[in-house]
């Protein structure tokens, strides 16, 4: 996973946790704007989320943050 995607995931997780608490869930779409301006990066995130980890559509932000920090 490229470093820019890791930073973005951690940033989004931190914001969501701060705003809604440790039970907040999110999908990989949370890391992107509502427009598809970087399809390669979107596919990288989708592959990591769906193929590599077989996550559900929504996962706890704290879980995602822990996994990304361990990479």
PDB file of N, CA, C, O and CB in Angstrom:
ATOM      1  N   UNK A   1       0.846  -1.175   0.000  1.00  0.00           N
ATOM      2  CA  UNK A   1       0.000   0.000   0.000  1.00  0.00           C
ATOM      3  C   UNK A   1       0.891   1.237   0.000  1.00  0.00           C
ATOM      4  O   UNK A   1       1.821   1.357   0.797  1.00  0.00           O
ATOM      5  CB  UNK A   1      -0.962  -0.001   1.220  1.00  0.00           C
ATOM      6  N   UNK A   2       0.585   2.140  -0.903  1.00  0.00           N
ATOM      7  CA  UNK A   2       1.405   3.351  -0.981  1.00  0.00           C
ATOM      8  C   UNK A   2       1.224   4.218   0.259  1.00  0.00           C
ATOM      9  O   UNK A   2       0.169   4.218   0.894  1.00  0.00           O
ATOM     10  CB  UNK A   2       1.056   4.154  -2.238  1.00  0.00           C
ATOM     11  N   UNK A   3       2.268   4.946   0.580  1.00  0.00           N
ATOM     12  CA  UNK A   3       2.317   5.753   1.802  1.00  0.00           C
ATOM     13  C   UNK A   3       1.205   6.810   1.836  1.00  0.00           C
ATOM     14  O   UNK A   3       0.636   7.072   2.896  1.00  0.00           O
ATOM     15  CB  UNK A   3       3.682   6.432   1.926  1.00  0.00           C
ATOM     16  N   UNK A   4       0.897   7.411   0.694  1.00  0.00           N
ATOM     17  CA  UNK A   4      -0.143   8.443   0.664  1.00  0.00           C
ATOM     18  C   UNK A   4      -1.506   7.864   1.037  1.00  0.00           C
ATOM     19  O   UNK A   4      -2.304   8.540   1.687  1.00  0.00           O
ATOM     20  CB  UNK A   4      -0.210   9.093  -0.724  1.00  0.00           C
ATOM     21  N   UNK A   5      -1.783   6.635   0.639  1.00  0.00           N
ATOM     22  CA  UNK A   5      -3.047   6.000   0.986  1.00  0.00           C
ATOM     23  C   UNK A   5      -3.075   5.665   2.474  1.00  0.00           C
ATOM     24  O   UNK A   5      -4.102   5.849   3.128  1.00  0.00           O
ATOM     25  CB  UNK A   5      -3.267   4.729   0.141  1.00  0.00           C
ATOM     26  N   UNK A   6      -1.979   5.183   3.008  1.00  0.00           N
ATOM     27  CA  UNK A   6      -1.904   4.908   4.444  1.00  0.00           C
ATOM     28  C   UNK A   6      -2.182   6.168   5.254  1.00  0.00           C
ATOM     29  O   UNK A   6      -2.962   6.142   6.207  1.00  0.00           O
ATOM     30  CB  UNK A   6      -0.526   4.338   4.810  1.00  0.00           C
ATOM     31  N   UNK A   7      -1.546   7.261   4.874  1.00  0.00           N
ATOM     32  CA  UNK A   7      -1.759   8.529   5.593  1.00  0.00           C
ATOM     33  C   UNK A   7      -3.219   8.963   5.522  1.00  0.00           C
ATOM     34  O   UNK A   7      -3.788   9.405   6.521  1.00  0.00           O
ATOM     35  CB  UNK A   7      -0.857   9.636   5.016  1.00  0.00           C
ATOM     36  N   UNK A   8      -3.822   8.838   4.350  1.00  0.00           N
ATOM     37  CA  UNK A   8      -5.215   9.233   4.157  1.00  0.00           C
ATOM     38  C   UNK A   8      -6.137   8.372   5.015  1.00  0.00           C
ATOM     39  O   UNK A   8      -7.047   8.899   5.656  1.00  0.00           O
ATOM     40  CB  UNK A   8      -5.609   9.123   2.672  1.00  0.00           C
ATOM     41  N   UNK A   9      -5.921   7.078   5.038  1.00  0.00           N
ATOM     42  CA  UNK A   9      -6.747   6.172   5.836  1.00  0.00           C
ATOM     43  C   UNK A   9      -6.648   6.533   7.313  1.00  0.00           C
ATOM     44  O   UNK A   9      -7.665   6.616   8.002  1.00  0.00           O
ATOM     45  CB  UNK A   9      -6.322   4.706   5.611  1.00  0.00           C
ATOM     46  N   UNK A  10      -5.429   6.747   7.802  1.00  0.00           N
ATOM     47  CA  UNK A  10      -5.246   7.090   9.212  1.00  0.00           C
ATOM     48  C   UNK A  10      -5.896   8.421   9.547  1.00  0.00           C
ATOM     49  O   UNK A  10      -6.506   8.567  10.606  1.00  0.00           O
ATOM     50  CB  UNK A  10      -3.762   7.135   9.561  1.00  0.00           C
ATOM     51  N   UNK A  11      -5.772   9.385   8.658  1.00  0.00           N
ATOM     52  CA  UNK A  11      -6.383  10.706   8.857  1.00  0.00           C
ATOM     53  C   UNK A  11      -7.904  10.606   8.944  1.00  0.00           C
ATOM     54  O   UNK A  11      -8.518  11.183   9.841  1.00  0.00           O
ATOM     55  CB  UNK A  11      -5.987  11.656   7.717  1.00  0.00           C
ATOM     56  N   UNK A  12      -8.501   9.878   8.020  1.00  0.00           N
ATOM     57  CA  UNK A  12      -9.954   9.721   7.999  1.00  0.00           C
ATOM     58  C   UNK A  12     -10.425   8.957   9.234  1.00  0.00           C
ATOM     59  O   UNK A  12     -11.419   9.338   9.854  1.00  0.00           O
ATOM     60  CB  UNK A  12     -10.403   8.993   6.716  1.00  0.00           C
ATOM     61  N   UNK A  13      -9.731   7.898   9.593  1.00  0.00           N
ATOM     62  CA  UNK A  13     -10.102   7.132  10.784  1.00  0.00           C
ATOM     63  C   UNK A  13     -10.053   8.017  12.027  1.00  0.00           C
ATOM     64  O   UNK A  13     -10.974   8.000  12.844  1.00  0.00           O
ATOM     65  CB  UNK A  13      -9.170   5.917  10.959  1.00  0.00           C
ATOM     66  N   UNK A  14      -8.984   8.784  12.165  1.00  0.00           N
ATOM     67  CA  UNK A  14      -8.861   9.678  13.325  1.00  0.00           C
ATOM     68  C   UNK A  14     -10.015  10.679  13.386  1.00  0.00           C
ATOM     69  O   UNK A  14     -10.585  10.912  14.451  1.00  0.00           O
ATOM     70  CB  UNK A  14      -7.523  10.429  13.279  1.00  0.00           C
ATOM     71  N   UNK A  15     -10.354  11.268  12.239  1.00  0.00           N
ATOM     72  CA  UNK A  15     -11.450  12.254  12.198  1.00  0.00           C
ATOM     73  C   UNK A  15     -12.788  11.616  12.551  1.00  0.00           C
ATOM     74  O   UNK A  15     -13.566  12.181  13.320  1.00  0.00           O
ATOM     75  CB  UNK A  15     -11.537  12.902  10.807  1.00  0.00           C
ATOM     76  N   UNK A  16     -13.051  10.455  11.998  1.00  0.00           N
ATOM     77  CA  UNK A  16     -14.322   9.772  12.259  1.00  0.00           C
ATOM     78  C   UNK A  16     -14.427   9.362  13.727  1.00  0.00           C
ATOM     79  O   UNK A  16     -15.479   9.531  14.343  1.00  0.00           O
ATOM     80  CB  UNK A  16     -14.465   8.536  11.352  1.00  0.00           C
ATOM     81  N   UNK A  17     -13.347   8.825  14.289  1.00  0.00           N
ATOM     82  CA  UNK A  17     -13.342   8.407  15.686  1.00  0.00           C
ATOM     83  C   UNK A  17     -13.539   9.616  16.597  1.00  0.00           C
ATOM     84  O   UNK A  17     -14.305   9.555  17.559  1.00  0.00           O
ATOM     85  CB  UNK A  17     -12.026   7.679  16.031  1.00  0.00           C
ATOM     86  N   UNK A  18     -12.850  10.708  16.295  1.00  0.00           N
ATOM     87  CA  UNK A  18     -12.984  11.920  17.102  1.00  0.00           C
ATOM     88  C   UNK A  18     -14.406  12.476  17.056  1.00  0.00           C
ATOM     89  O   UNK A  18     -14.919  12.969  18.061  1.00  0.00           O
ATOM     90  CB  UNK A  18     -11.996  12.979  16.626  1.00  0.00           C
ATOM     91  N   UNK A  19     -15.034  12.397  15.893  1.00  0.00           N
ATOM     92  CA  UNK A  19     -16.369  12.962  15.718  1.00  0.00           C
ATOM     93  C   UNK A  19     -17.483  12.061  16.248  1.00  0.00           C
ATOM     94  O   UNK A  19     -18.478  12.549  16.785  1.00  0.00           O
ATOM     95  CB  UNK A  19     -16.608  13.245  14.265  1.00  0.00           C
ATOM     96  N   UNK A  20     -17.316  10.746  16.097  1.00  0.00           N
ATOM     97  CA  UNK A  20     -18.439   9.846  16.390  1.00  0.00           C
ATOM     98  C   UNK A  20     -18.125   8.749  17.398  1.00  0.00           C
ATOM     99  O   UNK A  20     -19.004   7.950  17.723  1.00  0.00           O
ATOM    100  CB  UNK A  20     -18.907   9.215  15.129  1.00  0.00           C
ATOM    101  N   UNK A  21     -16.901   8.691  17.897  1.00  0.00           N
ATOM    102  CA  UNK A  21     -16.550   7.698  18.900  1.00  0.00           C
ATOM    103  C   UNK A  21     -15.947   6.421  18.327  1.00  0.00           C
ATOM    104  O   UNK A  21     -15.837   6.252  17.113  1.00  0.00           O
ATOM    105  CB  UNK A  21     -17.755   7.355  19.691  1.00  0.00           C
ATOM    106  N   UNK A  22     -15.565   5.541  19.222  1.00  0.00           N
ATOM    107  CA  UNK A  22     -14.831   4.335  18.829  1.00  0.00           C
ATOM    108  C   UNK A  22     -15.687   3.271  18.159  1.00  0.00           C
ATOM    109  O   UNK A  22     -15.149   2.302  17.625  1.00  0.00           O
ATOM    110  CB  UNK A  22     -14.179   3.743  20.024  1.00  0.00           C
ATOM    111  N   UNK A  23     -16.997   3.426  18.174  1.00  0.00           N
ATOM    112  CA  UNK A  23     -17.867   2.454  17.517  1.00  0.00           C
ATOM    113  C   UNK A  23     -18.177   2.810  16.069  1.00  0.00           C
ATOM    114  O   UNK A  23     -18.904   2.077  15.399  1.00  0.00           O
ATOM    115  CB  UNK A  23     -19.150   2.324  18.283  1.00  0.00           C
ATOM    116  N   UNK A  24     -17.645   3.907  15.581  1.00  0.00           N
ATOM    117  CA  UNK A  24     -17.971   4.355  14.230  1.00  0.00           C
ATOM    118  C   UNK A  24     -17.430   3.377  13.192  1.00  0.00           C
ATOM    119  O   UNK A  24     -16.303   2.891  13.292  1.00  0.00           O
ATOM    120  CB  UNK A  24     -17.407   5.761  13.978  1.00  0.00           C
ATOM    121  N   UNK A  25     -18.268   3.105  12.194  1.00  0.00           N
ATOM    122  CA  UNK A  25     -17.868   2.256  11.082  1.00  0.00           C
ATOM    123  C   UNK A  25     -17.673   3.089   9.828  1.00  0.00           C
ATOM    124  O   UNK A  25     -18.191   4.200   9.712  1.00  0.00           O
ATOM    125  CB  UNK A  25     -18.908   1.157  10.838  1.00  0.00           C
ATOM    126  N   UNK A  26     -16.918   2.535   8.897  1.00  0.00           N
ATOM    127  CA  UNK A  26     -16.717   3.209   7.621  1.00  0.00           C
ATOM    128  C   UNK A  26     -16.429   2.193   6.541  1.00  0.00           C
ATOM    129  O   UNK A  26     -16.098   1.041   6.820  1.00  0.00           O
ATOM    130  CB  UNK A  26     -15.579   4.228   7.714  1.00  0.00           C
ATOM    131  N   UNK A  27     -16.558   2.633   5.308  1.00  0.00           N
ATOM    132  CA  UNK A  27     -16.205   1.796   4.164  1.00  0.00           C
ATOM    133  C   UNK A  27     -14.991   2.419   3.484  1.00  0.00           C
ATOM    134  O   UNK A  27     -14.596   3.535   3.821  1.00  0.00           O
ATOM    135  CB  UNK A  27     -17.409   1.653   3.162  1.00  0.00           C
ATOM    136  N   UNK A  28     -14.406   1.718   2.546  1.00  0.00           N
ATOM    137  CA  UNK A  28     -13.224   2.276   1.883  1.00  0.00           C
ATOM    138  C   UNK A  28     -13.561   3.508   1.059  1.00  0.00           C
ATOM    139  O   UNK A  28     -12.669   4.284   0.716  1.00  0.00           O
ATOM    140  CB  UNK A  28     -12.578   1.229   0.992  1.00  0.00           C
ATOM    141  N   UNK A  29     -14.834   3.700   0.738  1.00  0.00           N
ATOM    142  CA  UNK A  29     -15.234   4.906   0.018  1.00  0.00           C
ATOM    143  C   UNK A  29     -15.020   6.164   0.855  1.00  0.00           C
ATOM    144  O   UNK A  29     -14.938   7.261   0.303  1.00  0.00           O
ATOM    145  CB  UNK A  29     -16.693   4.806  -0.400  1.00  0.00           C
ATOM    146  N   UNK A  30     -14.929   6.025   2.170  1.00  0.00           N
ATOM    147  CA  UNK A  30     -14.728   7.177   3.058  1.00  0.00           C
ATOM    148  C   UNK A  30     -13.400   7.875   2.790  1.00  0.00           C
ATOM    149  O   UNK A  30     -13.217   9.023   3.193  1.00  0.00           O
ATOM    150  CB  UNK A  30     -14.790   6.736   4.516  1.00  0.00           C
ATOM    151  N   UNK A  31     -12.488   7.211   2.128  1.00  0.00           N
ATOM    152  CA  UNK A  31     -11.157   7.766   1.876  1.00  0.00           C
ATOM    153  C   UNK A  31     -11.075   8.562   0.581  1.00  0.00           C
ATOM    154  O   UNK A  31     -10.003   9.037   0.205  1.00  0.00           O
ATOM    155  CB  UNK A  31     -10.143   6.658   1.842  1.00  0.00           C
ATOM    156  N   UNK A  32     -12.208   8.709  -0.102  1.00  0.00           N
ATOM    157  CA  UNK A  32     -12.220   9.359  -1.408  1.00  0.00           C
ATOM    158  C   UNK A  32     -13.332  10.389  -1.508  1.00  0.00           C
ATOM    159  O   UNK A  32     -14.336  10.315  -0.801  1.00  0.00           O
ATOM    160  CB  UNK A  32     -12.373   8.325  -2.510  1.00  0.00           C
ATOM    161  N   UNK A  33     -13.133  11.348  -2.398  1.00  0.00           N
ATOM    162  CA  UNK A  33     -14.173  12.340  -2.691  1.00  0.00           C
ATOM    163  C   UNK A  33     -15.304  11.641  -3.451  1.00  0.00           C
ATOM    164  O   UNK A  33     -15.167  10.488  -3.861  1.00  0.00           O
ATOM    165  CB  UNK A  33     -13.594  13.550  -3.524  1.00  0.00           C
ATOM    166  N   UNK A  34     -16.395  12.333  -3.630  1.00  0.00           N
ATOM    167  CA  UNK A  34     -17.534  11.749  -4.329  1.00  0.00           C
ATOM    168  C   UNK A  34     -17.331  11.655  -5.833  1.00  0.00           C
ATOM    169  O   UNK A  34     -18.234  11.237  -6.559  1.00  0.00           O
ATOM    170  CB  UNK A  34     -18.765  12.549  -4.044  1.00  0.00           C
ATOM    171  N   UNK A  35     -16.164  12.036  -6.300  1.00  0.00           N
ATOM    172  CA  UNK A  35     -15.866  11.879  -7.720  1.00  0.00           C
ATOM    173  C   UNK A  35     -14.660  10.953  -7.866  1.00  0.00           C
ATOM    174  O   UNK A  35     -13.813  10.870  -6.976  1.00  0.00           O
ATOM    175  CB  UNK A  35     -15.596  13.265  -8.398  1.00  0.00           C
ATOM    176  N   UNK A  36     -14.599  10.284  -8.960  1.00  0.00           N
ATOM    177  CA  UNK A  36     -13.543   9.302  -9.198  1.00  0.00           C
ATOM    178  C   UNK A  36     -12.371   9.980  -9.906  1.00  0.00           C
ATOM    179  O   UNK A  36     -12.174   9.800 -11.108  1.00  0.00           O
ATOM    180  CB  UNK A  36     -14.077   8.104 -10.040  1.00  0.00           C
ATOM    181  N   UNK A  37     -11.590  10.766  -9.147  1.00  0.00           N
ATOM    182  CA  UNK A  37     -10.490  11.506  -9.754  1.00  0.00           C
ATOM    183  C   UNK A  37      -9.164  10.742  -9.715  1.00  0.00           C
ATOM    184  O   UNK A  37      -8.184  11.192 -10.308  1.00  0.00           O
ATOM    185  CB  UNK A  37     -10.328  12.834  -9.058  1.00  0.00           C
ATOM    186  N   UNK A  38      -9.115   9.606  -9.035  1.00  0.00           N
ATOM    187  CA  UNK A  38      -7.907   8.785  -9.005  1.00  0.00           C
ATOM    188  C   UNK A  38      -8.304   7.308  -8.980  1.00  0.00           C
ATOM    189  O   UNK A  38      -8.210   6.659  -7.938  1.00  0.00           O
ATOM    190  CB  UNK A  38      -7.019   9.142  -7.771  1.00  0.00           C
ATOM    191  N   UNK A  39      -8.749   6.771 -10.129  1.00  0.00           N
ATOM    192  CA  UNK A  39      -9.249   5.401 -10.166  1.00  0.00           C
ATOM    193  C   UNK A  39      -8.204   4.360  -9.752  1.00  0.00           C
ATOM    194  O   UNK A  39      -8.558   3.329  -9.181  1.00  0.00           O
ATOM    195  CB  UNK A  39      -9.745   5.087 -11.549  1.00  0.00           C
ATOM    196  N   UNK A  40      -6.944   4.613 -10.027  1.00  0.00           N
ATOM    197  CA  UNK A  40      -5.892   3.668  -9.651  1.00  0.00           C
ATOM    198  C   UNK A  40      -5.791   3.547  -8.126  1.00  0.00           C
ATOM    199  O   UNK A  40      -5.666   2.443  -7.595  1.00  0.00           O
ATOM    200  CB  UNK A  40      -4.535   4.109 -10.244  1.00  0.00           C
ATOM    201  N   UNK A  41      -5.844   4.668  -7.436  1.00  0.00           N
ATOM    202  CA  UNK A  41      -5.781   4.658  -5.977  1.00  0.00           C
ATOM    203  C   UNK A  41      -7.044   4.038  -5.383  1.00  0.00           C
ATOM    204  O   UNK A  41      -6.970   3.299  -4.402  1.00  0.00           O
ATOM    205  CB  UNK A  41      -5.585   6.084  -5.440  1.00  0.00           C
ATOM    206  N   UNK A  42      -8.192   4.335  -5.968  1.00  0.00           N
ATOM    207  CA  UNK A  42      -9.450   3.741  -5.525  1.00  0.00           C
ATOM    208  C   UNK A  42      -9.393   2.220  -5.653  1.00  0.00           C
ATOM    209  O   UNK A  42      -9.823   1.506  -4.747  1.00  0.00           O
ATOM    210  CB  UNK A  42     -10.633   4.306  -6.340  1.00  0.00           C
ATOM    211  N   UNK A  43      -8.875   1.727  -6.754  1.00  0.00           N
ATOM    212  CA  UNK A  43      -8.771   0.280  -6.953  1.00  0.00           C
ATOM    213  C   UNK A  43      -7.775  -0.350  -5.980  1.00  0.00           C
ATOM    214  O   UNK A  43      -7.981  -1.475  -5.525  1.00  0.00           O
ATOM    215  CB  UNK A  43      -8.358  -0.026  -8.394  1.00  0.00           C
ATOM    216  N   UNK A  44      -6.710   0.361  -5.665  1.00  0.00           N
ATOM    217  CA  UNK A  44      -5.748  -0.134  -4.678  1.00  0.00           C
ATOM    218  C   UNK A  44      -6.421  -0.294  -3.316  1.00  0.00           C
ATOM    219  O   UNK A  44      -6.243  -1.308  -2.642  1.00  0.00           O
ATOM    220  CB  UNK A  44      -4.536   0.821  -4.571  1.00  0.00           C
ATOM    221  N   UNK A  45      -7.192   0.713  -2.919  1.00  0.00           N
ATOM    222  CA  UNK A  45      -7.908   0.647  -1.641  1.00  0.00           C
ATOM    223  C   UNK A  45      -8.956  -0.464  -1.665  1.00  0.00           C
ATOM    224  O   UNK A  45      -9.096  -1.209  -0.695  1.00  0.00           O
ATOM    225  CB  UNK A  45      -8.575   2.001  -1.326  1.00  0.00           C
ATOM    226  N   UNK A  46      -9.682  -0.574  -2.761  1.00  0.00           N
ATOM    227  CA  UNK A  46     -10.714  -1.605  -2.875  1.00  0.00           C
ATOM    228  C   UNK A  46     -10.100  -3.000  -2.808  1.00  0.00           C
ATOM    229  O   UNK A  46     -10.636  -3.877  -2.131  1.00  0.00           O
ATOM    230  CB  UNK A  46     -11.499  -1.435  -4.185  1.00  0.00           C
ATOM    231  N   UNK A  47      -8.996  -3.213  -3.494  1.00  0.00           N
ATOM    232  CA  UNK A  47      -8.339  -4.522  -3.462  1.00  0.00           C
ATOM    233  C   UNK A  47      -7.858  -4.852  -2.054  1.00  0.00           C
ATOM    234  O   UNK A  47      -8.030  -5.976  -1.582  1.00  0.00           O
ATOM    235  CB  UNK A  47      -7.159  -4.559  -4.445  1.00  0.00           C
ATOM    236  N   UNK A  48      -7.259  -3.879  -1.389  1.00  0.00           N
ATOM    237  CA  UNK A  48      -6.781  -4.083  -0.022  1.00  0.00           C
ATOM    238  C   UNK A  48      -7.947  -4.423   0.893  1.00  0.00           C
ATOM    239  O   UNK A  48      -7.845  -5.333   1.715  1.00  0.00           O
ATOM    240  CB  UNK A  48      -6.041  -2.832   0.493  1.00  0.00           C
ATOM    241  N   UNK A  49      -9.056  -3.700   0.757  1.00  0.00           N
ATOM    242  CA  UNK A  49     -10.222  -3.857   1.625  1.00  0.00           C
ATOM    243  C   UNK A  49     -10.963  -5.169   1.343  1.00  0.00           C
ATOM    244  O   UNK A  49     -11.277  -5.924   2.263  1.00  0.00           O
ATOM    245  CB  UNK A  49     -11.174  -2.671   1.446  1.00  0.00           C
ATOM    246  N   UNK A  50     -11.235  -5.429   0.065  1.00  0.00           N
ATOM    247  CA  UNK A  50     -12.100  -6.545  -0.323  1.00  0.00           C
ATOM    248  C   UNK A  50     -11.328  -7.843  -0.535  1.00  0.00           C
ATOM    249  O   UNK A  50     -11.674  -8.869   0.052  1.00  0.00           O
ATOM    250  CB  UNK A  50     -12.853  -6.196  -1.584  1.00  0.00           C
ATOM    251  N   UNK A  51     -10.298  -7.810  -1.358  1.00  0.00           N
ATOM    252  CA  UNK A  51      -9.580  -9.038  -1.702  1.00  0.00           C
ATOM    253  C   UNK A  51      -8.590  -9.473  -0.626  1.00  0.00           C
ATOM    254  O   UNK A  51      -8.548 -10.644  -0.247  1.00  0.00           O
ATOM    255  CB  UNK A  51      -8.850  -8.852  -3.005  1.00  0.00           C
ATOM    256  N   UNK A  52      -7.798  -8.524  -0.139  1.00  0.00           N
ATOM    257  CA  UNK A  52      -6.755  -8.875   0.822  1.00  0.00           C
ATOM    258  C   UNK A  52      -7.336  -9.222   2.185  1.00  0.00           C
ATOM    259  O   UNK A  52      -6.988 -10.253   2.761  1.00  0.00           O
ATOM    260  CB  UNK A  52      -5.763  -7.733   0.961  1.00  0.00           C
ATOM    261  N   UNK A  53      -8.219  -8.373   2.708  1.00  0.00           N
ATOM    262  CA  UNK A  53      -8.714  -8.555   4.076  1.00  0.00           C
ATOM    263  C   UNK A  53     -10.137  -9.104   4.167  1.00  0.00           C
ATOM    264  O   UNK A  53     -10.585  -9.499   5.244  1.00  0.00           O
ATOM    265  CB  UNK A  53      -8.654  -7.253   4.796  1.00  0.00           C
ATOM    266  N   UNK A  54     -10.843  -9.129   3.039  1.00  0.00           N
ATOM    267  CA  UNK A  54     -12.206  -9.644   3.001  1.00  0.00           C
ATOM    268  C   UNK A  54     -13.110  -8.985   4.057  1.00  0.00           C
ATOM    269  O   UNK A  54     -13.922  -9.640   4.709  1.00  0.00           O
ATOM    270  CB  UNK A  54     -12.190 -11.153   3.203  1.00  0.00           C
ATOM    271  N   UNK A  55     -12.933  -7.661   4.196  1.00  0.00           N
ATOM    272  CA  UNK A  55     -13.754  -6.895   5.126  1.00  0.00           C
ATOM    273  C   UNK A  55     -15.182  -6.805   4.618  1.00  0.00           C
ATOM    274  O   UNK A  55     -15.442  -6.908   3.419  1.00  0.00           O
ATOM    275  CB  UNK A  55     -13.172  -5.492   5.335  1.00  0.00           C
ATOM    276  N   UNK A  56     -16.111  -6.609   5.563  1.00  0.00           N
ATOM    277  CA  UNK A  56     -17.492  -6.292   5.206  1.00  0.00           C
ATOM    278  C   UNK A  56     -17.509  -4.891   4.604  1.00  0.00           C
ATOM    279  O   UNK A  56     -16.496  -4.192   4.592  1.00  0.00           O
ATOM    280  CB  UNK A  56     -18.448  -6.389   6.453  1.00  0.00           C
ATOM    281  N   UNK A  57     -18.679  -4.496   4.106  1.00  0.00           N
ATOM    282  CA  UNK A  57     -18.776  -3.158   3.520  1.00  0.00           C
ATOM    283  C   UNK A  57     -18.404  -2.093   4.551  1.00  0.00           C
ATOM    284  O   UNK A  57     -17.669  -1.156   4.240  1.00  0.00           O
ATOM    285  CB  UNK A  57     -20.200  -2.905   2.979  1.00  0.00           C
ATOM    286  N   UNK A  58     -18.911  -2.236   5.777  1.00  0.00           N
ATOM    287  CA  UNK A  58     -18.562  -1.311   6.855  1.00  0.00           C
ATOM    288  C   UNK A  58     -17.761  -2.057   7.914  1.00  0.00           C
ATOM    289  O   UNK A  58     -18.123  -3.160   8.325  1.00  0.00           O
ATOM    290  CB  UNK A  58     -19.837  -0.670   7.478  1.00  0.00           C
ATOM    291  N   UNK A  59     -16.672  -1.439   8.347  1.00  0.00           N
ATOM    292  CA  UNK A  59     -15.832  -1.969   9.423  1.00  0.00           C
ATOM    293  C   UNK A  59     -15.571  -0.858  10.423  1.00  0.00           C
ATOM    294  O   UNK A  59     -15.669   0.322  10.084  1.00  0.00           O
ATOM    295  CB  UNK A  59     -14.491  -2.545   8.868  1.00  0.00           C
ATOM    296  N   UNK A  60     -15.246  -1.219  11.631  1.00  0.00           N
ATOM    297  CA  UNK A  60     -14.939  -0.237  12.671  1.00  0.00           C
ATOM    298  C   UNK A  60     -13.666   0.525  12.293  1.00  0.00           C
ATOM    299  O   UNK A  60     -12.672  -0.068  11.874  1.00  0.00           O
ATOM    300  CB  UNK A  60     -14.776  -0.929  14.059  1.00  0.00           C
ATOM    301  N   UNK A  61     -13.719   1.829  12.447  1.00  0.00           N
ATOM    302  CA  UNK A  61     -12.566   2.673  12.121  1.00  0.00           C
ATOM    303  C   UNK A  61     -11.357   2.311  12.978  1.00  0.00           C
ATOM    304  O   UNK A  61     -10.226   2.353  12.494  1.00  0.00           O
ATOM    305  CB  UNK A  61     -12.918   4.153  12.309  1.00  0.00           C
ATOM    306  N   UNK A  62     -11.578   1.957  14.245  1.00  0.00           N
ATOM    307  CA  UNK A  62     -10.446   1.599  15.112  1.00  0.00           C
ATOM    308  C   UNK A  62      -9.752   0.338  14.611  1.00  0.00           C
ATOM    309  O   UNK A  62      -8.530   0.226  14.708  1.00  0.00           O
ATOM    310  CB  UNK A  62     -10.920   1.397  16.564  1.00  0.00           C
ATOM    311  N   UNK A  63     -10.511  -0.607  14.081  1.00  0.00           N
ATOM    312  CA  UNK A  63      -9.938  -1.843  13.529  1.00  0.00           C
ATOM    313  C   UNK A  63      -9.081  -1.532  12.304  1.00  0.00           C
ATOM    314  O   UNK A  63      -7.956  -2.017  12.186  1.00  0.00           O
ATOM    315  CB  UNK A  63     -11.060  -2.848  13.157  1.00  0.00           C
ATOM    316  N   UNK A  64      -9.615  -0.725  11.400  1.00  0.00           N
ATOM    317  CA  UNK A  64      -8.883  -0.353  10.189  1.00  0.00           C
ATOM    318  C   UNK A  64      -7.608   0.405  10.561  1.00  0.00           C
ATOM    319  O   UNK A  64      -6.545   0.145   9.998  1.00  0.00           O
ATOM    320  CB  UNK A  64      -9.772   0.507   9.254  1.00  0.00           C
ATOM    321  N   UNK A  65      -7.712   1.330  11.498  1.00  0.00           N
ATOM    322  CA  UNK A  65      -6.554   2.109  11.921  1.00  0.00           C
ATOM    323  C   UNK A  65      -5.457   1.209  12.479  1.00  0.00           C
ATOM    324  O   UNK A  65      -4.286   1.387  12.142  1.00  0.00           O
ATOM    325  CB  UNK A  65      -6.965   3.145  12.965  1.00  0.00           C
ATOM    326  N   UNK A  66      -5.810   0.256  13.318  1.00  0.00           N
ATOM    327  CA  UNK A  66      -4.825  -0.662  13.894  1.00  0.00           C
ATOM    328  C   UNK A  66      -4.114  -1.477  12.818  1.00  0.00           C
ATOM    329  O   UNK A  66      -2.899  -1.666  12.876  1.00  0.00           O
ATOM    330  CB  UNK A  66      -5.500  -1.599  14.889  1.00  0.00           C
ATOM    331  N   UNK A  67      -4.866  -1.950  11.849  1.00  0.00           N
ATOM    332  CA  UNK A  67      -4.277  -2.760  10.779  1.00  0.00           C
ATOM    333  C   UNK A  67      -3.328  -1.921   9.934  1.00  0.00           C
ATOM    334  O   UNK A  67      -2.227  -2.367   9.610  1.00  0.00           O
ATOM    335  CB  UNK A  67      -5.378  -3.372   9.891  1.00  0.00           C
ATOM    336  N   UNK A  68      -3.743  -0.715   9.576  1.00  0.00           N
ATOM    337  CA  UNK A  68      -2.898   0.144   8.736  1.00  0.00           C
ATOM    338  C   UNK A  68      -1.643   0.564   9.486  1.00  0.00           C
ATOM    339  O   UNK A  68      -0.568   0.635   8.890  1.00  0.00           O
ATOM    340  CB  UNK A  68      -3.676   1.388   8.274  1.00  0.00           C
ATOM    341  N   UNK A  69      -1.755   0.840  10.767  1.00  0.00           N
ATOM    342  CA  UNK A  69      -0.574   1.214  11.554  1.00  0.00           C
ATOM    343  C   UNK A  69       0.436   0.070  11.640  1.00  0.00           C
ATOM    344  O   UNK A  69       1.634   0.313  11.788  1.00  0.00           O
ATOM    345  CB  UNK A  69      -0.993   1.642  12.962  1.00  0.00           C
ATOM    346  N   UNK A  70      -0.032  -1.158  11.552  1.00  0.00           N
ATOM    347  CA  UNK A  70       0.842  -2.320  11.646  1.00  0.00           C
ATOM    348  C   UNK A  70       1.584  -2.624  10.338  1.00  0.00           C
ATOM    349  O   UNK A  70       2.523  -3.420  10.321  1.00  0.00           O
ATOM    350  CB  UNK A  70       0.036  -3.522  12.058  1.00  0.00           C
ATOM    351  N   UNK A  71       1.161  -1.994   9.263  1.00  0.00           N
ATOM    352  CA  UNK A  71       1.785  -2.256   7.947  1.00  0.00           C
ATOM    353  C   UNK A  71       3.147  -1.578   7.896  1.00  0.00           C
ATOM    354  O   UNK A  71       3.844  -1.668   6.885  1.00  0.00           O
ATOM    355  CB  UNK A  71       0.875  -1.746   6.772  1.00  0.00           C
TER     356      UNK A  71
END
